[in-house]
Amino acid sequence: MSRGHMTEPSAPSQQLLNVQRLTKQFGALKACDQIDLTIERGEIHALLGENGAGKSTLVKMLFGSLQPLEGEVVWKGRKVRMTSPAFARKLGIGMVFQHFSLFDSLTAAENIALSLDAGLSLTEVAKKASKIGETYGLPVDTDALVGDLSVGERQRIEIIRCLLQEPELIILDEPTAVLTPQEADKLFVTLNRLKSEGKSILYISHRLEEVKQICDRATVLRHGKVVSHCTPSRETAASLARMMVGEDVALVERPKLAAQPQGHGNLLEINGLSQAPRGPFSTALRDISLSVHAGEVVGIAGVAGNGQSEFFEAVSGEVRQDKAAAIRIRGQEAGLSGITRRRLLGAGFVPEERLGHGAVPELPLTDNLFLSRYRTDAKVFLKGGFLKIIARSALSSAARRINAMMDVRKNAENPVAGALSGGNLQKFIIGRELDRNPSVLVVNQPTWGVDAGAAMRIRQALVDLSRQGSAVLVISQDLDELFEICDRIAVMHHGQLSEALPRDIVTAEKIGLMMGGAI
């Protein structure tokens, strides 16, 4: 049984949740500093802020995953101490995380049952889940294996699982990050339905236009403090970004693509790439062909799970192909080559997962830099004769250059990668590749979960690299991002890639329909 603490209620109020002076400190860093937040019954309340602003720490305290250093939480007029997620759920607080916590090898019903109190049979769970799905426009096949479902269907399972616990407050963390525009619109209908029933939603998102569209009020954090409360519908996306960052966020400048890009020709060529699934829930790649010219940015849109990860692995050399000609980099056949050989040909790669794939969490930034570049930049980062030693001063100098170029914010001179916020680590990893000035750059989800200021810096850097004569390939689930920086856009669906269409003649609606397989 979950244990918590609760006082007697005060007079009835429209306030569902009232947070006062909530503070959390990690070492010398105050992640949350005297935060006040009020959520009314029946409202959708946005929580905005840059990466590292304190949003995640705050909601973890509200959900009982972290304990505050000081301050108080008042729930429905009673002071409470959120001792655990189980206690928060018992009170009526549910949370749908950005990264789903589902088991691919279990059915939807089995995943849902794992989060519920014992006593219900699997048949009863499936029946209740189906009823909730019908009520709120969240259709789901409860007998289907999660590994066979689309990302949108998986999110429905998470929301249904949350709703079955009958919450009065639902915390949603970046809920549209993996959805097509059409799926996002359906989610908004569901959220407004919940709101009309008196339920409240704390909505965390970096997509400011959707915040303006559906949120009643917003609280803005910066450096762990509340800097503003506002009504999003009365603001512009630019003014909301300004509140978050503390200054105007510049728009990405995208110079017109030259008729004959510098360097001419195709720097990256993919020819008839096919690949069998590598596991039971992997996606097969089927006859993919694509060329990326010098001087252009080509984007690949698609709902997660349609083969983007497998495609990145194939292009980067993490998975080698059966035919050398399947991948050409600067005219050289590379299909049989691994990552190092492809890097030596002038390519750079940024994977989707920052920690564990893009960087080793326990190692400092300089060591992470060395691991990715000791072969391509051996003359710079290694010194000595037969027995080489690491050139620490050169590594430190390069790290400082990257940090300055990408405005990487950190609390120590050379922190371990895991100590950086997600957005700052992403800036470092991309800067690490840009610092090499690669002829070909392939980036998977460049601004996933990144705030407006950091996203602008990353996107501008990708455009600038292309206009200097490199070929840039961007895989992203963010359509706004692709339309902002790309010259052509293709869609990945069920392991197949569409023709890359000029960005100036294609619409977001058409791309969204292609992402969903409608056309």
Residue, then its C-alpha position, 0 to 999 in steps of 0.5 A: m500500500s502506498r504511503g503519503h501524508m495529507t492534512e485536512p482540507s481547507a475551504p472548497s476551491q476551483q484550484l486542483l493543485n497549488v504548488q508553493r515555493l517548491t525547491k529541489q537542489f542537486g549539489a550546487l545546482k538549484a534545478c527548481d528554485q521557489i516555484d509557484l504553480t496553480i492548476e485549476r479544475g478543468e483546464i489545460h495548463a502548459l509548462l514551458g521552458e528551455n532544456g534544463a529550465g526545471k520542467s522535468t524536475l518539477v513534474k517528477m516532484l509532483f508525481g512523487s519520483l523526487q522529493p523537494l528540499e522545501g516548499e509544499v504541494v496542496w492537492k484539492g485544498r489539502k497539503v500533501r507530501m508526494t512520497s511515491p508515484a503510487f501515492a500520486r496515482k492514488l490521489g488522482i495524478g497520472m502521467v504519460f511520459q515522453h518515452f513510452s514504458l511498454f513491453d514490445s512482446l506483450t499485448a496492449a491488454e497485458n501492458i495495461a494490466l501491469s499498471l493496475d491493481a491486482g484483481l482484474s482478469l485480463t479479459e476484464v482489463a481488455k473490456k475496460a480498455s476498449k470502452i475507454g478507447e471508444t469513449y475518448g476516441l482512442p481506438v486500440d486492438t487490445d489483443a495486438l502485440v505492442g511491437d507490431l503497433s505504430v507509435g500513435e497506437r502505442q501512445r493511445i495505450e499509454i493514455i488509456r492506461c493512465l485514464l483507467q486509473e481515473p486521474e483528475l490531473i494528467i501530466l503529458d510530456e511532449p505528447t505530439a513529438v511522435l505523431t503525424p499532424q492528423e494524429a495530433d489533431k485527434l489527440f487535441v479532440t481527446l484532451n478537450r473532451l477530458k477538459s470538458e469533463g472537469k479533468s485537468i492537464l499539465y501539458i509540456s511541449h516545445r511546440l509553441e503553436e499547439v500550446k497556443q491552440i489548446c492551452d488555457r494558461a501557461t507557466v514559464l520556467r527559466h533557470g529553475k525559476v518561474v519567470s512568467h504566467c500567461t494566456p497562450s492564445r494571447e501570445t505569439a510563438a515568438s513571444l512565448a519563446r522570448m519568455m522561455v529564453g529571455e531574448d528574441v529567438a532568431l528565425v533560421e535563415r535559409p539562403k536560396l539553393a543555388a542552381q548548381p550547388q558548390g561541388h556539384g553532383n551527389l555526395l551521398e547516393i543510396n541505391g536499391l537499399s534493402q535489409a531484412p528485419r534484424g529482430p522480431f520488432s525491427t522494420a525491413l527496408r525495401d528498395i530504398s534509393l535516394s541522392v543528396h547533392a552538395g549544397e542541399v538539405v534533404g529531410i526524411a519524415g515519418v512516424a517513429g517505427n517505420g524504418q528510420s532507425e534501421f535506415f540510419e544504421a544502414v547509412s552510417g555503417e552500423v549495419r553493413q550492406d550486402k553490396a558495396a554499391a548500395i551506399r556511395i559517399r563522395g563517389q566511393e562505394a561504401g556499402l561493405s564498409g563500417i562507420t570508421r571507413r565512412r567517416l574517413l570518406g568525409a561523412g559524419f553521423v548523429p544518432e537519435e539516442r544521445l546517451g549510450h549511442g551518441a555519447v558515453p554518459e559516464l565519460p567527460l566531454t573530451d573523452n567522448l570527443f576522442l572516441s568519435r574522432y581518434r581515427t579521423d583526426a589521429k594527427v590532432f588528438l594523438k601524439g608520439g611515435f610507435l606508442k601513441i598517447i592522447a593529446r589532452s591539450a588538443l582535445s580540451s581546445a577542440a571541446r572549448r571550440i565546440n562548446a563556444m560554437m554551439d553555446v553548450r551550457k554546463n556547470a563544470e569545465n569538462p563535465v561527464a556527458g550524463a551531467l548535461s541537459g538533453g538539449n545541451l548534450q545534443k548541441f555538443i554531439i552535433g557540434r562535435e560532427l560539425d567541427r570536422n566540416p564533413s562533406v556528408l552529414v546524416v542526423n537522426q532527430p536533430t532537435w528531439g526534446v530540444d527547446a526553441g533557442a537550442a533548436m534554432r541554433i542546431r537547425q541554422a548550423l545544418v543549413d549553414l553546413s549545406r550552403q558551404g557545399s556539404a550534403v545534409l540528410v535529416i531524419s525527423q518526426d518534426l514536420d515544422e523542422l523539416f519545412e524550415i530547413c529542407d530543400r526536399i522532403a521524402v517520407m518513410h513508411h513501412g520501410q519504403l521511401s517516397e520520392a523526395l519532393p521539393r519543399d516549396i511545392v509540397t504541403a504539410e497536409k500531404i506529407g502528414l497523409m503520406m506518413g500515415g500511409a493514406i497516400 
